[in-house]
Amino acid sequence: MKELSYNIQNIAEIVGERTLLHRPNQNIKHLLTDSRKITDAKSSVFFALEGKRDAHQYINGLYAAGVRSFIITATNFPTDKCPDANFIWVKNALRAMQKLATSHRENFNYPVIGITGSNGKTMVKEWLYQLLVTEKEIIRSPKSYNSQMGVALSVWQMNHFYDLGIFEAGISTVGEMDALAQMIKPNIGVLTNIGAAHDEGFKNRTEKLQEKLKFFKNAEVVILNKGYIGESQNLKNIFTWSLTEKADLQVLSLHKKEGKTLIKAVFHQNEIAIKIPFTDHASVENAITCWATMLYLGYGQNIIEKRMMSLLPVKMRLELKKGINQTDIIDDSYNSDFSSLDIAIDFLNQQNQHPTKTLILSDISQSGIAEKELYQNIAQLIKNKGVKKFIGIGPSLKKHRSYFEEGNLFYDDTDDFLKNFDWESITNETILIKGARHFEFERISKKLSLKVHETVLEINLNAIVNNLNHYKRKLKPGVKLMAMVKAFAYGSGSEEIANLLQHNGVDYLSVAYADEGIELREAGITIPIMVLGPEISNFEAMINYNLEPEVYSLRILKAFADLVSKKKIKEQWIHIKLDTGMHRLGFMEDETEELLSFLKQHPTIKVKSMFSHLAASESDLHHDYTQQQIAEFEKITTNFETELGYTFLKHICNTSAISKWPNAQFDMVRLGIGLYGIEGIIEERNYLANVANLKTTISQIKSLKKGDSVGYGRNGVMQKDGMIATVKIGYADGFPRSLGNGNGEMLINNQRIKTIGNICMDMTMLDLSDFEVNIEDEVLVFGEDLSVYEMAQKLGTIPYEVITNISQRVKRVYYYE
Ligand SMILES: *Cc1c(COP(=O)(O)O)cnc(C)c1O
């Protein structure tokens, strides 16, 4: 059957209320929501989505880039600046996109599995894909595209080449499910675990469950854990599973051994079993859900058993890490389909560290699109997205090399590439490695990545964006946001984090020293940067790199003004720091008169902003003090604006003050620790996502006898016969010595395990007397499941110190889901 095609006229008929179509026959393939992610300008229609920033401002730029079709809401938009373009007016652009997806969905009669739940949606979706792909042509949501917009974009990918759809639907508050249900229209519903995720969006668990169940209104069956059924009587047809009670698939027992779980159950009075290569609780539940789905679909138990045993871990994440020869590596060695390629290339293009972008790609073993068309599309995508160097690995890519630009390299397989590639030819570039699993691209990634000392600090970039958006929502209209990336972005890594923040539209960055600012400029950061601690010796460099100094004393100001006049600079922006009570840096109130008269005499020096810092913004105890600081700040800045005759940005709020002192947001806030998922205000912590996981590995496990001593100074003594594990992190990595001798803990397989003996420089010993662990087990030092607050408390310090103390030799690995 032919692929469905749309022109803009067809789309206008589906969503439009009013139209201005200069090219009604323009063919439309792509729904564009982000002006930075154009795939093919001509065949894209841009949706000016509602958001914090008015998306209409991007239209002229998109027009210049070749986009000719726009769905907009502003009735008075000046369309004359875009002659020969198509405009469709709608009331709400997101709703219009959903309406289009809903209408598109109507064209297909093949079954669609719709998955919702709090946790496990992506894993169940990917596993069902792995389990069913042998005989089905499957279209599924890319990555975890399950939001109001993600679902629309996923459903839009449906076409007649497929014969099964698997989509996930995620909601965070009441009223969101209807649109998702209409677009996906699942025939087979799957409900995964209902956990605590997004609890804040609902009055209670029942309300959350009720909202989720709307998804299944028209499904022929819902597959779910029987435990959820009490509150879901209005479901028509259900297929249940349970670990504890009678159900369609009743699990009898779980046996975990050597990294595998044997799951025995009863189905239709027969005892059946599967074995999966995982032991963690979430994987077991998700595998049971998939098992139930396959049984419902009528698969024979012998096929199910075989496929369950070969389930692969679901890794939807892209990893960003440092590579050889000044490269940055984006590792996506596990997923290879066309839509995830598109997403990965966008992430590649978000990186500004190097002008050259390289893609190493394997054959895509995707069904659904004919091979020839697939590789034509890939070649086009690469060209459109400005990927400079392309390396194709695999027979199919090699066969279709004529679609690609001259000079691109092609290899038969991974071995051919590893053997014959000129490794010296790679330098100073960002390289995306993307391959299907059986190509084993992890071998390429290993060769290109810098050697990793096996302790890593994993940074979740989605979590940072989540936290950024959390604080953005708290800002009053028009308030700008400065993100603090001082001290190596609180230990997370300045360049990568600054790049992410720039991409996500923060207004300002702030660093502690000029050097840090220079590094950011050299890494392609172009947004304004304020330097908190400028030094007279590097003023010149600051001017050259367009870094804006914090001026905190007359001494600094005079030196700076001298340089500005010597260099005959016409206008130079500065930021003035007032000391309203922190008593660290800044002009005290009684110094402001002299400051003012100096500024009046030096009109080339312009105040860009005036700010102060709160000494105890999170504290109730010091409420009055904070209030006084704010009042003094307001008084001085008002006076300066009147006296200088112009306005400037005023800011005093750090992270905690954003929520606690909303009336002090003035023109800008300075967000620091909250970005990294940490808050002084306890109630706020629930809304933040964990950003960093510090992980290490075990070097050796050994058995000792009661009374044996462990480590330097023989401080640790075995209380009984048992094992210890030596792990690869010590005080030189940022695991302080005072956590030794049982004071500190690490997490292995969800077990909290205490240290024994003194912490060494590069190693720590853990007491396994009461625990069983394997040498290959991952060790969590702090993170999602072992909080950094707790570690800080044991150390008698604050999380700020713990995270900024992680040594530079600990590799930072960034991931993006
Ligand atoms: C570090 C810093 C901040 C950020 O503080 P958080 O508590 O991390 O939000 C804000 N302003 C100044 C001047 C700072 O030095």
The ligand as an SDF file (V2000), in Angstrom:
LIG
                    3D

 15 15  0  0  0  0  0  0  0  0999 V2000
   26.4690   30.4680   44.4670 C   0  0  0  0  0  0  0  0  0  0  0  0
   25.6870   31.6760   44.3960 C   0  0  0  0  0  0  0  0  0  0  0  0
   24.3070   31.6390   44.1130 C   0  0  0  0  0  0  0  0  0  0  0  0
   23.5170   30.3700   44.0060 C   0  0  0  0  0  0  0  0  0  0  0  0
   23.1640   29.8940   45.2650 O   0  0  0  0  0  0  0  0  0  0  0  0
   22.3510   28.5260   45.4330 P   0  0  0  0  0  0  0  0  0  0  0  0
   22.0600   28.4320   46.8670 O   0  0  0  0  0  0  0  0  0  0  0  0
   23.2470   27.4560   44.9620 O   0  0  0  0  0  0  0  0  0  0  0  0
   21.1420   28.6740   44.5840 O   0  0  0  0  0  0  0  0  0  0  0  0
   23.6730   32.8380   43.9140 C   0  0  0  0  0  0  0  0  0  0  0  0
   24.3290   34.0100   44.0200 N   0  0  0  0  0  0  0  0  0  0  0  0
   25.6330   34.0760   44.3240 C   0  0  0  0  0  0  0  0  0  0  0  0
   26.2810   35.3920   44.4270 C   0  0  0  0  0  0  0  0  0  0  0  0
   26.3590   32.9240   44.5310 C   0  0  0  0  0  0  0  0  0  0  0  0
   27.6460   32.9880   44.8310 O   0  0  0  0  0  0  0  0  0  0  0  0
  1  2  1  0
  2  3  1  0
  2 14  2  0
  3  4  1  0
  3 10  2  0
  4  5  1  0
  5  6  1  0
  6  7  2  0
  6  8  1  0
  6  9  1  0
 10 11  1  0
 11 12  2  0
 12 13  1  0
 12 14  1  0
 14 15  1  0
M  END
$$$$
